[in-house]
């Protein structure tokens, strides 16, 4: 095997676990996500928010600063308890440091009384 071939072989998925798709997964019930607040889905590391009546958003609950899990949103603010970073509940955008990057967003939709990953 040539060196180039060995380097390319190292780029394969050997040993890496593929994450299962979350598409269609129910994250929360609409009744459990208050307007201006949200809920944490701890096992999936996702935070679901309702910034305005009937509008639901979902983001990674892992802070982009040091990887701590954020707190349950209040007053349309998602706060990291570790270092005080704040994120907008409608966009996941970092609004107060030390975090500078926003939270990764998930596309969601309402099906019946559930909030599901689109």
Contact map, one row per residue, 1 for C-alpha under 8 A:
1110110000000000000000000000000000000000000000000000000000000000000000000000000000000000000000000000000000000000000000
1111110000000000000000000000000000000000000000000000000000000000000000000000000000000000000000000000000000000000000000
1111111000000000000000000000000000000000000000000000000000000000000000000000000000000000000000000000000000000000000000
0111111100000000000000000000000000000000000000000000000000000000000000000000000000000000000000000000000000000000000000
1111111110000000000000000000000000000000000000000000000000000000000000000000000000000000000000000000000000000000000000
1111111111000000000000000000000000000000000000000000000000000000000000000000000000000000000000000000000000000000000000
0011111111100000000000000000000000000000000000000000000000000000000000000000000000000000000000000000000000000000000000
0001111111110000000000000000000000000000000000000000000000000000000000000000000000000000000000000000000000000000000000
0000111111110000000000000000000000000000000000000000000000000000000000000000000000000000000000000000000000000000000000
0000011111110000000000000000000000000000000000000000000000000000000000000000000000000000000000000000000000000000000000
0000001111111000000000000000000000000000000000000000000000000000000000000000000000000000000000000000000000000000000000
0000000111111100000000000000000000000000000000000000000000000000000000000000000000000000000000000000000000000000000000
0000000000111111100000000000000000000000000000000000000000000000000000000000000000000000000000000000000000000000000000
0000000000011111000000000000000000000000000000000000000000000000000000000000000000000000000000000000000000000000000000
0000000000001111100000000000000000000000000000000000000000000000000000000000000000000000000000000000000000000000000000
0000000000001111110000000000000000000000000000000000000000000000000000000000000000000000000000000000000000000000000000
0000000000001011111000000000000000000000000000000000000000000000000000000000000000000000000000000000000000000000000000
0000000000000001111100000000000000000000000000000000000000000000000000000000000000000000000000000000000000000000000000
0000000000000000111110000000000000000000000000000000000000000000000000000000000000000000000000000000000000000000000000
0000000000000000011111000000000000000000000000000000000000000000000000000000000000000000000000000000000000000000000000
0000000000000000001111100000000000000000000000000000000000000000000000000000000000000000000000000000000000000000000000
0000000000000000000111111000000000000000000000000000000000000000000000000000000000000000000000000000000000000000000010
0000000000000000000011111000000000000000000000000000000000000000000000000000000000000000000000000000000000000000000111
0000000000000000000001111100000000000000000000000000000000000000000000000000000000000000000000000000000000000000000111
0000000000000000000001111110000000000000000000000000000000000000000000000000000000000000000000000000000000000000000110
0000000000000000000000011111100000000000000000000000000000000000000000000000000000000000000000000000000000000000011110
0000000000000000000000001111100000000000100000010000000000000000000000000000000000000000000000000000000000000000011110
0000000000000000000000000111110110000010100000010000000000000000000000000000000000000000000000000000000000000000011100
0000000000000000000000000111111110000000000000000000000000000000000000000000000000000000000000000000000000000000111000
0000000000000000000000000001111110000000000000000000000000000000000000000000000000000000000000000000000000000100111000
0000000000000000000000000000111111000000000000000000000000000000000000000000000000000000000000000000000000000000100000
0000000000000000000000000001111111000110000000000000000000000000000000000000000000000000000000000000000000000000000000
0000000000000000000000000001111111101110000000011100000000000000000000000000000000000000000000000000000000000000000000
0000000000000000000000000000001111111100000000001100000000000000000000000000000000000000000000000000000000000000000000
0000000000000000000000000000000011111100000000001111100000000000000000000000000000000000000000000000000000000000000000
0000000000000000000000000000000001111100000000001111000000000000000000001111000000000000100000000000000000000000000000
0000000000000000000000000000000011111110000000001110000000000000000000011111100000000000100000000000000000000000000000
0000000000000000000000000000000111111111000000111100000000000000000000011100000000000000000000000000000000000000000000
0000000000000000000000000001000110001111100000111000000000000000000000011000000000000000000000000000000000000000000000
0000000000000000000000000000000000000111110011110000000000001000000000110000000000000000000000000000000000000000000000
0000000000000000000000000011000000000011111111110000000000000000000000000000000000000000000000000000000000000000000000
0000000000000000000000000000000000000001111111000000000000000000000000000000000000000000000000000000000000000000000000
0000000000000000000000000000000000000000111110000000000000000000000000000000000000000000000000000000000000000000000000
0000000000000000000000000000000000000000111111000000000000000000000000000000000000000000000000000000000000000000000000
0000000000000000000000000000000000000001111111100000000000011100000010000000000000000000000000000000000000000000000000
0000000000000000000000000000000000000001110111110000000001111100000000000000000000000000000000000000000000000000000000
0000000000000000000000000000000000000111100011111000000001111000000000010000000000000000000000000000000000000000000000
0000000000000000000000000011000010000111100001111100000111100000000000000000000000000000000000000000000000000000000000
0000000000000000000000000000000011111110000000111110000111000000000000001001000000000000110000000000000000000000000000
0000000000000000000000000000000011111100000000011111111110000000000000000000000000000000110000000000000000000000000000
0000000000000000000000000000000000111000000000001111101110000000000000000001000000000000110000000000000000000000000000
0000000000000000000000000000000000110000000000000111111100000000000000000000000000000000000000000000000000000000000000
0000000000000000000000000000000000100000000000000111111000000000000000000000000000000000000000000000000000000000000000
0000000000000000000000000000000000000000000000000101111100000000000000000000000000000000000000000000000000000000000000
0000000000000000000000000000000000000000000000000111111110000000000000000000000000000000000000000000000000000000000000
0000000000000000000000000000000000000000000000011111011111000000000000000000000000000000000000000000000000011000001000
0000000000000000000000000000000000000000000000011110001111100000000000000000000000000000111000000000000011110000000000
0000000000000000000000000000000000000000000001111000000111110000000000000000000000000000000000000000000011110000000000
0000000000000000000000000000000000000000000001110000000011111000000000000000000000000000000100000000001111000000000000
0000000000000000000000000000000000000000000011100000000001111110000000000000000000000000000000000000001111000000000000
0000000000000000000000000000000000000001000011100000000000111110000011000000000000000000000000000000001000000000000000
0000000000000000000000000000000000000000000011000000000000011111001111000000000000000000000000000000001000000000000000
0000000000000000000000000000000000000000000000000000000000011111111111000000000100001000000000000010001000000000000000
0000000000000000000000000000000000000000000000000000000000000111111000000000000000000000000000000011111000000000000000
0000000000000000000000000000000000000000000000000000000000000011111100000000000000001000000000000111100000000000000000
0000000000000000000000000000000000000000000000000000000000000011111100000000000000000000000000000000000000000000000000
0000000000000000000000000000000000000000000000000000000000000111111110000000000000000000000000000000000000000000000000
0000000000000000000000000000000000000000000000000000000000000110111111000000000111000000000000000000000000000000000000
0000000000000000000000000000000000000000000010000000000000001110001111100000000110000000000000000000000000000000000000
0000000000000000000000000000000000000000000000000000000000001110000111110000011110000000000000000000000000000000000000
0000000000000000000000000000000000000001000000000000000000000000000011111000011110000000000000000000000000000000000000
0000000000000000000000000000000000001111000000100000000000000000000001111100011000000000000000000000000000000000000000
0000000000000000000000000000000000011110000000001000000000000000000000111111111000000000100000000000000000000000000000
0000000000000000000000000000000000011100000000000000000000000000000000011111110000000000000000000000000000000000000000
0000000000000000000000000000000000011000000000000000000000000000000000001111100000000000000000000000000000000000000000
0000000000000000000000000000000000011000000000001010000000000000000000001111110000000001110000000000000000000000000000
0000000000000000000000000000000000001000000000000000000000000000000000001111111000000111100000000000000000000000000000
0000000000000000000000000000000000000000000000000000000000000000000001111101111100000111100100000000000000000000000000
0000000000000000000000000000000000000000000000000000000000000000000001111000111110011110000000000000000000000000000000
0000000000000000000000000000000000000000000000000000000000000010000111100000011111111100000000000000000000000000000000
0000000000000000000000000000000000000000000000000000000000000000000111100000001111111000000000000000000000000000000000
0000000000000000000000000000000000000000000000000000000000000000000100000000000111110000000000000000000000000000000000
0000000000000000000000000000000000000000000000000000000000000000000000000000000111111000000000000100000000000000000000
0000000000000000000000000000000000000000000000000000000000000000000000000000001111111100000000011100000000000000000000
0000000000000000000000000000000000000000000000000000000000000010100000000000001110111110000001111110000000000000000000
0000000000000000000000000000000000000000000000000000000000000000000000000000111100011111000001111010000000000000000000
0000000000000000000000000000000000000000000000000000000000000000000000000000111000001111101111110000011000000000000000
0000000000000000000000000000000000000000000000000000000000000000000000000001110000000111111111100000000000000000000000
0000000000000000000000000000000000011000000000001110000010000000000000001001110000000011111100000000000000000000000000
0000000000000000000000000000000000000000000000001110000010000000000000000001000000000001111100000000000000000000000000
0000000000000000000000000000000000000000000000000000000010000000000000000000000000000011111110000000000010000000000000
0000000000000000000000000000000000000000000000000000000000100000000000000000010000000011111111000000011110000000000000
0000000000000000000000000000000000000000000000000000000000000000000000000000000000000011001111100000111000000000000000
0000000000000000000000000000000000000000000000000000000000000000000000000000000000001111000111111011111000000000000000
0000000000000000000000000000000000000000000000000000000000000000000000000000000000001111000011111000000000000000000000
0000000000000000000000000000000000000000000000000000000000000000000000000000000000011110000001111111000000000000000000
0000000000000000000000000000000000000000000000000000000000000000000000000000000000011100000001111111000000000000000000
0000000000000000000000000000000000000000000000000000000000000000100000000000000000111000000000011111000000000000000000
0000000000000000000000000000000000000000000000000000000000000011100000000000000000001100000001011111110000000000000000
0000000000000000000000000000000000000000000000000000000000000001100000000000000000000000000001011111110000000000000000
0000000000000000000000000000000000000000000000000000000000000001100000000000000000000000000011000011111000000000000000
0000000000000000000000000000000000000000000000000000000000000001000000000000000000000010000111000011111100000000000000
0000000000000000000000000000000000000000000000000000000000111111000000000000000000000010000111000000111110000000000000
0000000000000000000000000000000000000000000000000000000000110000000000000000000000000000000100000000011111000000000000
0000000000000000000000000000000000000000000000000000000011110000000000000000000000000000001100000000001111100000000000
0000000000000000000000000000000000000000000000000000000011110000000000000000000000000000000000000000000111110000000011
0000000000000000000000000000000000000000000000000000000011000000000000000000000000000000000000000000000011111000000011
0000000000000000000000000000000000000000000000000000000111000000000000000000000000000000000000000000000001111100001111
0000000000000000000000000000000000000000000000000000000100000000000000000000000000000000000000000000000000111110001111
0000000000000000000000000000010000000000000000000000000000000000000000000000000000000000000000000000000000011111111100
0000000000000000000000000000000000000000000000000000000000000000000000000000000000000000000000000000000000001111111100
0000000000000000000000000000000000000000000000000000000000000000000000000000000000000000000000000000000000000111110000
0000000000000000000000000000111000000000000000000000000000000000000000000000000000000000000000000000000000000111111000
0000000000000000000000000111110000000000000000000000000000000000000000000000000000000000000000000000000000000111111100
0000000000000000000000000111110000000000000000000000000100000000000000000000000000000000000000000000000000011110111110
0000000000000000000000111111000000000000000000000000000000000000000000000000000000000000000000000000000000011110011111
0000000000000000000001111110000000000000000000000000000000000000000000000000000000000000000000000000000001111000001111
0000000000000000000000110000000000000000000000000000000000000000000000000000000000000000000000000000000001111000000111
